[in-house]
Amino acid sequence: MPKIEDHPQRYALVNELHARPFPALSVPCHAVYVAIKEPERAVGRDRGADIAHLLALLDRHGCAHPQPAATHFFTTIGRHSLKWENHTEFVTYSAFGAGLSARAFDPSEADVFPEGWLATAPGARLVSALIRVEEMPEDEADMLAKLEDWFVPESLAISCVVDGAAVIAGDFRIDPAGHMRFAVFIRKGAEGRRVGRIVQRLCEVETYRAMSMLGLMRARDLGPQLNALDAQLSTLISGMTATDQPPEAVLQTLLQIAAELESLSVQSGFRFAATEAYEAIVNQRISVMREERVQGRQTFGEFMTRRYDPAMRTVKSVEARLHAMAARATRAAELLRTRVDVERSAQNQRLLESMDARADVQLRLQTTVEGLSVVAISYYAVNLLAYIAYPLTEGVGLSKGMTLAMLAPLVILGVWGMVRRIRKKFH
């Protein structure tokens, strides 16, 4: 029996759901995480360069290569498990190693990604994080003492997550070695993939937080430009009713401002939309960890509310201001264009009235000319007819003057009637 044909992308769509599984990690362990992004036009970057950079790392360890069009890859390099992911705007490298160094967050742990290799990356380092995973001490005070020693107390965020399975902590500061640091304390008996999920979500929170903050930088860059355009726009709108400037010149200036605002909106549209999406991911990743407070300390969610949310609100306010200014400039241009149209209509009306007056004058002149034409034509016609009729009238005793007197009324009436008929024909 013939079988129904599958959609060409059916299996690819299903496989995408399972493309990036969480790593299974044993305790104690550590993770090194790096996110690389091109500073400009990262969406349209050369993905082949990302693959080539990954291959350079794999070749150092003699590892197998991924497929040419791969967007994710798992392998082992030395004593670490490597996870590589190619995202829309950035590339991430995660290395997971068993055991812990004697020194907490030892920078040497990041040597899994050599400095020489990182220097050849097709982009810039946006995120670099060290994550320390160890068993939770029986005495909570010992854990808090470690955290106070490792992190800056003023910005330290601590949460008990995943129904008490772990405690996560971090101060969201970059240490002297250039790394963000996070600590994870796991209760005994926690399953390896649950540990991997917690570590992966910490990496995602930091990555998408950094990506969304790019929108804040863009919003700050737009501030001075919007301030200058806002002042120009306000001055033009307030002076729209003035009569000392031609409205065409004001309209041209308004259109230039509207075009510049539209250009800024186009240039910033993707970054602001991406910021909104990344913010949603950050909040979702924190939400799924189901945070609980640890001895009154601020949670990750509270830290984001105090330090992160204001930045996102700034981005949204700048985006709203940009759209509002563009709409205001458009409305002002429409109003001024209406004013120009009304003035042109009035000018056209006055022009038509002057044309009517000139037509009336021309009609009067035409009537006068017609009268003079009748007189002139009649004069010549009477003289011509007199030359023709005089030999005849002389035989009956009529003088030349009498002949002219008799012919003149008849000729004048005839010429006047002929001119009248011609004028009626043209009308």
FENMOPE-V732032 format. One record per residue. N is the residue number from 1. RES is the residue in one small letter. D_CENTER is the distance of its C-alpha to the mean C-alpha in whole Angstrom. Layout:
BEGIN
<<N & RES & D_CENTER> <N & RES & D_CENTER>>
END
This chain:
BEGIN
<<1 & m & 53> <2 & p & 50> <3 & k & 47> <4 & i & 44> <5 & e & 41> <6 & d & 38> <7 & h & 35> <8 & p & 34> <9 & q & 31> <10 & r & 33> <11 & y & 34> <12 & a & 31> <13 & l & 29> <14 & v & 32> <15 & n & 32> <16 & e & 29> <17 & l & 30> <18 & h & 32> <19 & a & 31> <20 & r & 30> <21 & p & 33> <22 & f & 34> <23 & p & 37> <24 & a & 40> <25 & l & 41> <26 & s & 45> <27 & v & 46> <28 & p & 46> <29 & c & 43> <30 & h & 40> <31 & a & 37> <32 & v & 35> <33 & y & 31> <34 & v & 28> <35 & a & 25> <36 & i & 23> <37 & k & 20> <38 & e & 19> <39 & p & 17> <40 & e & 15> <41 & r & 13> <42 & a & 15> <43 & v & 14> <44 & g & 16> <45 & r & 19> <46 & d & 22> <47 & r & 24> <48 & g & 27> <49 & a & 27> <50 & d & 26> <51 & i & 29> <52 & a & 31> <53 & h & 31> <54 & l & 32> <55 & l & 35> <56 & a & 36> <57 & l & 36> <58 & l & 38> <59 & d & 41> <60 & r & 42> <61 & h & 43> <62 & g & 44> <63 & c & 42> <64 & a & 41> <65 & h & 38> <66 & p & 35> <67 & q & 34> <68 & p & 32> <69 & a & 29> <70 & a & 30> <71 & t & 27> <72 & h & 29> <73 & f & 33> <74 & f & 36> <75 & t & 39> <76 & t & 41> <77 & i & 41> <78 & g & 44> <79 & r & 45> <80 & h & 41> <81 & s & 39> <82 & l & 36> <83 & k & 33> <84 & w & 30> <85 & e & 27> <86 & n & 24> <87 & h & 21> <88 & t & 17> <89 & e & 16> <90 & f & 20> <91 & v & 23> <92 & t & 26> <93 & y & 30> <94 & s & 32> <95 & a & 36> <96 & f & 38> <97 & g & 42> <98 & a & 45> <99 & g & 47> <100 & l & 46> <101 & s & 47> <102 & a & 49> <103 & r & 47> <104 & a & 44> <105 & f & 40> <106 & d & 42> <107 & p & 40> <108 & s & 42> <109 & e & 41> <110 & a & 37> <111 & d & 39> <112 & v & 39> <113 & f & 36> <114 & p & 38> <115 & e & 36> <116 & g & 37> <117 & w & 35> <118 & l & 32> <119 & a & 32> <120 & t & 31> <121 & a & 28> <122 & p & 25> <123 & g & 23> <124 & a & 23> <125 & r & 25> <126 & l & 23> <127 & v & 25> <128 & s & 29> <129 & a & 31> <130 & l & 35> <131 & i & 36> <132 & r & 40> <133 & v & 41> <134 & e & 45> <135 & e & 47> <136 & m & 47> <137 & p & 50> <138 & e & 53> <139 & d & 52> <140 & e & 49> <141 & a & 50> <142 & d & 50> <143 & m & 47> <144 & l & 45> <145 & a & 47> <146 & k & 46> <147 & l & 42> <148 & e & 43> <149 & d & 45> <150 & w & 42> <151 & f & 39> <152 & v & 38> <153 & p & 39> <154 & e & 37> <155 & s & 34> <156 & l & 36> <157 & a & 34> <158 & i & 37> <159 & s & 37> <160 & c & 39> <161 & v & 37> <162 & v & 38> <163 & d & 41> <164 & g & 43> <165 & a & 43> <166 & a & 41> <167 & v & 40> <168 & i & 37> <169 & a & 36> <170 & g & 34> <171 & d & 33> <172 & f & 30> <173 & r & 31> <174 & i & 31> <175 & d & 35> <176 & p & 37> <177 & a & 36> <178 & g & 32> <179 & h & 32> <180 & m & 31> <181 & r & 34> <182 & f & 35> <183 & a & 38> <184 & v & 39> <185 & f & 43> <186 & i & 44> <187 & r & 47> <188 & k & 49> <189 & g & 49> <190 & a & 45> <191 & e & 44> <192 & g & 43> <193 & r & 40> <194 & r & 39> <195 & v & 39> <196 & g & 37> <197 & r & 34> <198 & i & 35> <199 & v & 34> <200 & q & 31> <201 & r & 29> <202 & l & 30> <203 & c & 28> <204 & e & 25> <205 & v & 25> <206 & e & 25> <207 & t & 22> <208 & y & 20> <209 & r & 20> <210 & a & 20> <211 & m & 17> <212 & s & 15> <213 & m & 17> <214 & l & 14> <215 & g & 12> <216 & l & 14> <217 & m & 15> <218 & r & 11> <219 & a & 12> <220 & r & 15> <221 & d & 14> <222 & l & 12> <223 & g & 16> <224 & p & 18> <225 & q & 15> <226 & l & 15> <227 & n & 18> <228 & a & 20> <229 & l & 17> <230 & d & 19> <231 & a & 22> <232 & q & 22> <233 & l & 21> <234 & s & 23> <235 & t & 26> <236 & l & 25> <237 & i & 25> <238 & s & 28> <239 & g & 30> <240 & m & 29> <241 & t & 33> <242 & a & 34> <243 & t & 37> <244 & d & 37> <245 & q & 34> <246 & p & 33> <247 & p & 31> <248 & e & 29> <249 & a & 29> <250 & v & 27> <251 & l & 25> <252 & q & 24> <253 & t & 23> <254 & l & 21> <255 & l & 19> <256 & q & 18> <257 & i & 17> <258 & a & 14> <259 & a & 13> <260 & e & 13> <261 & l & 11> <262 & e & 9> <263 & s & 8> <264 & l & 7> <265 & s & 4> <266 & v & 3> <267 & q & 5> <268 & s & 4> <269 & g & 2> <270 & f & 5> <271 & r & 7> <272 & f & 7> <273 & a & 8> <274 & a & 10> <275 & t & 12> <276 & e & 13> <277 & a & 14> <278 & y & 16> <279 & e & 17> <280 & a & 19> <281 & i & 20> <282 & v & 22> <283 & n & 23> <284 & q & 25> <285 & r & 26> <286 & i & 28> <287 & s & 29> <288 & v & 31> <289 & m & 33> <290 & r & 35> <291 & e & 35> <292 & e & 39> <293 & r & 39> <294 & v & 42> <295 & q & 44> <296 & g & 42> <297 & r & 40> <298 & q & 36> <299 & t & 34> <300 & f & 31> <301 & g & 29> <302 & e & 31> <303 & f & 30> <304 & m & 26> <305 & t & 26> <306 & r & 28> <307 & r & 26> <308 & y & 23> <309 & d & 22> <310 & p & 21> <311 & a & 19> <312 & m & 17> <313 & r & 17> <314 & t & 16> <315 & v & 13> <316 & k & 13> <317 & s & 14> <318 & v & 12> <319 & e & 9> <320 & a & 12> <321 & r & 13> <322 & l & 10> <323 & h & 10> <324 & a & 14> <325 & m & 14> <326 & a & 12> <327 & a & 14> <328 & r & 17> <329 & a & 17> <330 & t & 17> <331 & r & 20> <332 & a & 22> <333 & a & 22> <334 & e & 23> <335 & l & 26> <336 & l & 27> <337 & r & 27> <338 & t & 29> <339 & r & 31> <340 & v & 31> <341 & d & 32> <342 & v & 35> <343 & e & 36> <344 & r & 36> <345 & s & 38> <346 & a & 41> <347 & q & 41> <348 & n & 42> <349 & q & 44> <350 & r & 46> <351 & l & 46> <352 & l & 48> <353 & e & 50> <354 & s & 51> <355 & m & 52> <356 & d & 54> <357 & a & 56> <358 & r & 56> <359 & a & 57> <360 & d & 60> <361 & v & 61> <362 & q & 61> <363 & l & 63> <364 & r & 66> <365 & l & 66> <366 & q & 67> <367 & t & 69> <368 & t & 71> <369 & v & 71> <370 & e & 72> <371 & g & 75> <372 & l & 76> <373 & s & 76> <374 & v & 78> <375 & v & 81> <376 & a & 80> <377 & i & 81> <378 & s & 83> <379 & y & 85> <380 & y & 85> <381 & a & 86> <382 & v & 89> <383 & n & 90> <384 & l & 90> <385 & l & 92> <386 & a & 94> <387 & y & 95> <388 & i & 95> <389 & a & 97> <390 & y & 100> <391 & p & 102> <392 & l & 103> <393 & t & 103> <394 & e & 105> <395 & g & 108> <396 & v & 108> <397 & g & 108> <398 & l & 105> <399 & s & 103> <400 & k & 100> <401 & g & 99> <402 & m & 100> <403 & t & 98> <404 & l & 95> <405 & a & 95> <406 & m & 95> <407 & l & 92> <408 & a & 90> <409 & p & 89> <410 & l & 89> <411 & v & 86> <412 & i & 84> <413 & l & 84> <414 & g & 83> <415 & v & 80> <416 & w & 79> <417 & g & 79> <418 & m & 77> <419 & v & 74> <420 & r & 74> <421 & r & 73> <422 & i & 71> <423 & r & 69> <424 & k & 69> <425 & k & 68> <426 & f & 65> <427 & h & 64>>
END
